[in-house]
Amino acid sequence: MPNSTSLLAIAVAGLMASGRVATAQTRGDVEKGKAAYGESCRSCHGANGEGNQAMARRQKVTIRDLKSPDVQKQTDDVWRDQIVRGVGKMNPTEDVTPADVTNIIAFMRSLAPNANSAASSAPAAPRPAAPEGDAVAGRAVYARECRSCHGASGEGNPAMAKRLGVAIRPLGGAEVQKQTDEDWRKAIVDGIGKMYATPDISPTDVANTIAFMRTLKPK
């Protein structure tokens, strides 16, 4: 099993492999979403999104409160992809209809504090700036943690891709490089596809590895 940081660019590959183009979605029905949530989500996320801590301990993951600002700031398209494709140890739910997914998202939005008040329209407080990465330090982290899966120059390890059942795209490729640092950072910390969430990764190591990955872009 690759260790946590070694899955860095697999996360990026997962972002790209999803290949989903955002499209306009109809507004969901909160009441129908509550019913669909009860059937498909409640066992892990709790009746009101607070998270089932017994399930969290069993799965050895952190189940974040769906009402929290960090969860609520995610876009509907991010939630839609996670519901359908899964994320970390959350299994995919490909049998949920698109309408039910839209309704579940509407219900999840209704869980936000002051969701129906004017206060919800207030701008969110700015996030602290992410640490600036050091590409030289990042090269060392990459060599130690990522090279076995992604190759010395980010070209990808076909054997590991076959083993995991994912496409490991070249890190220097245009489609990977066009992702933002925040896209990469979120995938690393929160997980995506077959990559587990890794919230214990040092922010400095993440920033440094991202900085090194940026150097792989063709000049």
PyMOL commands that set and color helices and strands:
alter all, ss='L'
color gray80, all
select helices_A, chain A and resi 4-18+30-40+42-45+53-59+69-72+76-85+98-110+118-121+135-145+147-150+158-164+174-177+181-190+203-215
alter helices_A, ss='H'
color red, helices_A
deselect
rebuild
show_as cartoon
